[in-house]
Amino acid sequence: MRLVAHDQEVCGISIQNNRVASGGNDGSVFVWNLQSEKFIHANKLHSGAVKALSWCPWKTNLLASGGGSKDHKIVFLNT
């Protein structure tokens, strides 16, 4: 399987159940359903690179993304 969406480098990924989230150097976050290979969510959430992604272990639809040195934000996304 090959998932293509980012305009720049992918800086991080996180997988939980049948979903994968990826964060890019362009500040975008993409979430896919691995069974259907379809987007669940796509958005430019950060003004800099997305350096960290993590799914919440007790609320499975909650994703946290952390921006790099140009951004300095943590964004919580209800997928």
Residue, then its C-alpha position, 0 to 999 in steps of 0.5 A: m500500500r502506498l499513501v501519497a498526499h504530502d507536498q514536502e517530507v514526512c516528519g512523523i507517523s502514528i498508527q492506531n487500529n486501522r488508522v494512520a496519521s502522518g505529519g509533514n514538513d509543510g505543517s499538514v496532518f493527514v489521517w487515513n483509514l487503512q482498510s479503505e485507503k481513504f482520507i479521514h482528515a486532512n488539514k494544515l494545522h501547524s505553521g511549521a513542521v509536524k514533529a510528533l504525532s500520537w493517538c490517545p490510548w483511552k479516546t481512540n479518535l483523539l490525535a495530538s500533533g506537535g509542531g517544530s521550532k517555527d510553530h511551538k504548538i500542540v494541536f488536538l484533533n478529533t478525527 
